[in-house]
Amino acid sequence: MRPLFWLLLAVGVVANVFVTTFSGLTGATEIVASAGTGVVALGAGVGLWLTRARVRAEGRA
């Protein structure tokens, strides 16, 4: 599952850079496309954070 999240994160970031820099979109279409790619990247980041390895601290109450 984690490799899929890493792939989605990379694709979301690259797609967002493409949309904001090279796509030629303007106005509402650029906003919607940028928001969509941002949601993918943020969702992948949250998925990675939720599936991280948790280390239990010894000696703490």
ABEGO torsion letter per residue (X at the ends): XAAAAAAAAAAAAAAAAAAAAAAGBBEAAAAAAAAAAAAAAAAAAAAAAAABBBBBBBGBX
